[in-house]
């Protein structure tokens, strides 16, 4: 018995988890807002073996349902032992917590990817792509809710998740992307973070009420609520990922904005 324990400890040596999972109920996990990310390059998604286990759990939860999916089934599908799952996530609730974290990261990362792909200086075009990103994050091409919605509703955490996802997405928008906007435009609203929350909740509600609502209507709602400057910047039209003088100038303006706000 001691020999088995020794071999198991050796096999687990060097393995670590990003969080201390297993101490919260699913409802607590859905409402637990994490610390603000330092920059947009920071990923909160688990990788390696823990990440593979979470991906497998997500797939089975979405296909079979949470209650119908056992830890043994997840271990078999992921080609790992149940002991390894419990090592990383402590218990079933710990794994569910990690899946909820992963769902939140889906939504926040969609905003980050949109921000990196948008065309510099083209506010109307960026806003239209933002609406498409929003729709794709929550609904498939036929307008059906993404499978994660069913998982969250089965767990009874949909409302808590919506609040958490909105707060973390608004943090990303207010603390990073809005500062980039402020380098070239005047921000005409106060309480920027709170206004982003209003917009996100409003968009979700509008699409729930009318799934066929046109993108132009949603764009107008955002434009009027945030009082956006829709006039394209002269000399814009470049991808934000481009290097060169414009990117350098952009970074310098961001630095000035941060200094002024410090």
N, C-alpha and C positions, 0 to 999 in steps of 0.2 A: 504493500500500500504506500509506504514511504517512497519507494522507487517510482511509482506512478505519479505521485505528487511532484517529485523532483523533476521528472521529464516534462510534466505539464508546465511547471514554473519556468523551465528552460525554454520551452516553446513560446511562452508568452513574454519572455524577456525582451525588453526594448519596445514593447507595444504600449502605446499611450492613446488616450482619448482627448478630444478637444474640450469636453465638458464633463462634469460629474453627473452623468445621466442616472435616472431612476429614483429621484427624490421628489418628483412632482406628479400629480395626476394629469391626465390629458387636458382637462380644463385649465389647470394652472399653467401648463406648458403653453397652451394656445394664447394665454394672456400675458406671458412673461416676455417683456420687451428687453432685447439685448442692448449692450452698450453701443453707442454710435460708432460706425466704422471710421477709421482714421482717414482713409481715402478710398476712391472708387476702385482701386486695384485689389483691395482686400476682399477675399472670399471667405464666407462663413461655412462653406460646404465641406462635409467630411470627405476624406480621400482614402485611398488604399483599402484595406479590409473593412474598416467601419463604413466607408462610403459605399462599398459593394453590398454590404448587408442592408444598409438603408435603402439602396436602389431596389434590391430584391423585395424588401418588405413593402415598399411603395407599390410595386407591380402587383404583388399578391393581394394587398389590401384593396387595390382598385379593381382587380379581376374578381375576387371571391368575397370581398367584404372583410372588415377587421375581425369581427367575432368568429368568422369561419376560418380564419388563418391562424394556425398554431406556430409557435416558435420552432417546433420540429419541422414543419413544412417550409418555413423560411430557411432554416439551416440546410435542409436537403436541396432546395432550389439554388442556394448560394454556394453549395458545396463546402460548407464549414460545419463544425460541430455546434451543438446547442451551448456547450460550455464556453465556446469562443464568443458567441452572441452575448451571453450573460457576463462575460469578462468585460466587454466593451460597454454594455448598456445596463448592467445590473439586474434588470427585470423587464417584463413586458412593457410596462409604462415607460421605461427608459427608452426603449426602441420606438415606441409611438411618439415620444417627445422629439426624438431625432428626426422622425419623418415629418413632424409638424415644422421643425426648424428648416428642413429641406424645402418644404412648400413655400415658406416665407422667402427663402433665398431665391426660389424661382421667380417670384414677383419683383423682388428688389433687383436681381440681375437683369431682368427684362428691361428695367429702366436704365441701368448702366449700359447695356448693349445698345439701346436706342440712342443714348447720349453720345456714345462713341461713333455711331454711324451717321448721325445727322449732319446736314450740310451747314457749314459755317455761314451765319448771317441770314439764313432763310427761315425766319420764324414761322410763316404760314406752312411751308413744307415740313418743317420739324414737328409742328403741331398736328398735322395730318398723320404723320408716321407715328406720333405718340398715341393717337386714338386707335390706330391699327394695332399697335403693341398692346394697348389696354384690352382690346377685344380678344386678341389672340391669347393673352395670358389667362383669361377666364372662360373663353368659349372656343369651340372648334369651328371649322369652316361652315358647318351647317347650323351654327348658332346654339349647339347643345353645350351645357356646362361641362367644363373639364372634369375628368374622373376624380380629381382631388376634392371637388365639392361634395361628392357622395361620401367620401371617406370622412370629411369634417362633419357632415351632417349625421352620419352614423355614430360618431364619437360624441355628438352633442356639443361641439365646440365652435360651430360656424360663426356665431356672433363674436366670441372672444377672439377668434382668429382674424376676423375682419378688422377689428380694432387694432390688433397688434400689427398686421400687415400694413394697414393704413399708416400707423405711426412710423414704422420703419421705412416705408417708401417715402413718406413726407420728410423724414430726417434726411434721406438721401437727396431729395430734390432741394430742400431748403438749405442744407449745409454745404452742398457741392455745386449742383447745377444752377441754382438761383444766383450764386456768386459769380459764375461765369456769365450769366445773362446781365448781371449788374455792371460788368466791365464795359459793356457797350450800350446799355439801355438804362433809363431811369426806372427804378421800381416804384410803382404808383400806389402800392398797398402797404399797410402795416400788418403786423402779426402774420408774417409770411408762412411760418410752419402751420399755423392754425388754418390759414386760407387754403393751403395745399390739402389739408385733411378734409376741409369742406368740399373741395373739388373732387377728391377721390371718392368720398362717400356719395356725393351727388351723382357722379358718373355711374357708379354701381347701381344706385337706386333708379336712375333714368332708364338704364338698359334692362333692369328687371321689369319695370313697368311697361316698357315698349322695346322689345328685342329688335324691332325693325327700325328703330330711330336712326336717322341718317348721320353719317360722320360729320357733315357740315354743321348740323345742329349742335352736336357735342363740342365741336371746335368753337362755335360761337359762345357756348356756355363758358368754356375755359377762358376764352379771350376776354369776355366781359367781366367774369368774376375776378380774374387776376389782373385785369386792365393791362393786357400785354401790348407792347409796341409791335404792330404787325408789318411795319415798313421794312423791307429788306435792307441790310447794310450794304452801302456802296462798296464794291470790290469783294463782296462775299461770293458764295457759290463754291467754296472749297471744302473738301472733306476735313473733318476735325482731326483726323489721324495724320494729315499732311504735316511734314516738317517744313522748316524754313522761316523766313522773316515774319510771316503772319502769325505762325504758331508762337514764335518768340515774343512778338508784340502782345499777343493774347495773354501769355503767361505773365508778362510784366504788368499788364493791367490788372490781372487777378491778384498779383502780389500787392499792388497799390491799394486795391479794395480791401484786402485782408488787413493791411497796416492801418487803414483808415477806420476799420471796424474794431481794431484791437483796443 
